[in-house]
Amino acid sequence: MNILKSVFTFAVLILVNNFSFAQCTPSVTGQHVWNNPFHEPVHPTTNFGGYMCNLHDTLIADTTGGNGGWQFFFGDGYAVRLIAGSQIHVATYASNVAIPFGLTINDSTLQTIVGAHSAAALNDSINFTAPYTGLFYVVFDSNNICNIDGQFAVASVIINLKNAATVNCFLAPINDTICGAKTLILNTPITDDNTNAVPTDPRDNDVVASGFGCSSPNNTLWYSFTPAMSGNYLIETSSPANYGLDAWVGLLSATSCISPFIKDSCMQGCTNGQGINKNFVTLSAGNTYYIMIDGQSGSVGKFTVEIINAPPAPVNDTICGAKTLVLNTPITDDNTNAAPTDPRDNDVIASGYGCSTPNNTLWYEFTSLASANYFIQTNSPAINGLHGWVGVFNATSCSTGLNNGSCLPACAPGNGTINDTVFMTAGTHYYIMVDGFLGAVGSYTIEITKDTTSSIGINTIKAFSAISFSPNPATDWLTIKGKWLNENIKIEVFDLLGKQQQSITLNDNETIQKIDISALPNGIYFIKTTGTNGKMLCVNKLIKQ
């Protein structure tokens, strides 16, 4: 999916393995394994990622919230965490298709558990006793055939814990609530696990009200830090590839755990197996800060959190320190130590830069010698690489007005080179801003080259400028209206994890198209607009309510 594919690593495991058609093991033919699909009946729209026990004895896999149906592909696997000795009954109900489907239990390594299989029938069930404490997968097949890629059945799927009275729940972590926050000591990492954290928190509403805008908090754990000296710090998070946490990081200031939050910010946290994620923050001596680790979309798993002193800011942390880009000459840089805010952030937004509020920006300048299309190329490594946006502005100097601000997708860790096409006018001075997506930091390479093969730059800009999306925020339908010349426009909607949710192609001339987004969970999405020959035009933020 080009740029947004790596916003945050999508938590799907696919195993290449030989399997019996009578007992499904997800394969490379399109079947997937999901980490947190199940809901508790009292919270039908909230994923439950903890262990089944006497207080959590029923789980329902149902995206409608009313137990009316659930779409799944044959061969898909869905996670459930069980304590050793747990006796569960898995049952499917109310299938509205004529294709029988069976059930199989896989272990945490996606291997079929011998004997844990039920032959295909329209309404099927299986009994199973967990031989160990940990992760299991409930997998579905059709007529004992696992790899019918693209077909689906619709049914209700329920898991009941038959011996709930004897399966005691694990105690929630001590820092499951803010008043139990663990104290962070400078340069001292803490390794933790939010698997047994309660999905909701008494202060979730206060967190959201204070400005935490990434998502509704899920399975949160809390930490506190009171700096001895005012200055810049890094909040570092990491998680292992196996059962690691995909996280948001929230930073709040408060006089105590029960007092109002003074401010809040949402930052990208660790992604399992993707190295150390660093968030640059400025803290004041003597103030108490609360750091919230929040599971993305209900994610649970192991992680490490640490706070350290930040090194000095880069020379091009502000626009007047911009590094000069020379044609066909790459610059390798790192925005880890860039200040989160910039004196000209408001000017950037006022100029038309609409991707997000700028974070940890670094600056470059370039004067075009010829009117032509130019490629702004960005690339970042898979480990500790930057996920970013690129902003392009024209201005006569670093202190004058910023004009024609545009927002373009930039590098994503391990996602190869991203080419943004920009039409530049001869003799015009441009400032190019690399912006960390939601506060992301890391290393990257930037280079500017001239496009010698195309002359459609002006048409491309006209095509983009005529496209509108409404309403925003949207509830059920998103209307796309545009008028462009000799262009076919591709519109794609992605969630914050980089998964494509919708895709349509609009023909040239005036077009009005509606996309049904009613099935999307509430949250933040991004609309990627691509023009002729796959040239990226822009990415717009969409709020689904």
Secondary structure, 3 states (H helix, E strand, C coil): CCCHHHCCCCCEECCCCCCCCCCCCCCCCCCCEECCCCECCCCCCCECCCEEECCECEEEECCCCCCCCCEEECCCEEEEEECCCCEEEEEEECCCCCCCEEEEEECCCCCEEEEEEEEEECCCEEEEECCCCEEEEEEEEECCECCCCCCEEECEEEEEECCHHHCCCCCCCCCCCHHHCEECCCCCCEEEECCCCCCCCCCHHHHHHCCCCCCCCCCCEEEEECCCCCEEEEEEEECCCCCECCEEEEEEECCCCCCCCCEEEEEECCCCCCCCEEEEEEECCCCCEEEEEEEHHHCCCEEEEEEEECCCCCCCCCHHHCEECCCCCCEEEECCCCCCCCCCHHHHHHCCCCCCCCCCCEEEEEECCCCEEEEEEEECCCCCECCEEEEEEECCCCCCCCEEEEEEECCCCCCCCEEEEEEECCCCEEEEEEEEHHHCCCEEEEEEEECCCCCCHHHHHHHHHCCEEECCCECCEEEEEECCCCCCEEEEEEECCCCEEEEEEECCCCEEEEEECCCCCCEEEEEEEECHHHCEEEEEEEEEC
